[in-house]
Amino acid sequence: MLKVVKLFSKPYLKSIECLLTLSQFDFVCTSSLIILSIYTTHKIR
């Protein structure tokens, strides 16, 4: 789990980058967006 957190320690930048370049919207981008949404949800709680 720690590895995942480290891997997506800066998911905001990655997500924005992916959204700006939809042509490169691949698995990594999707994963980062999913992780970001989950992380944000837990942080709000």
Number of C-alpha atoms within 10 A of each C-alpha: 6 7 8 10 12 10 11 18 13 12 21 14 12 17 21 12 14 19 15 11 11 10 8 12 14 10 9 13 20 14 14 22 20 14 17 19 14 11 14 11 10 9 8 6 5
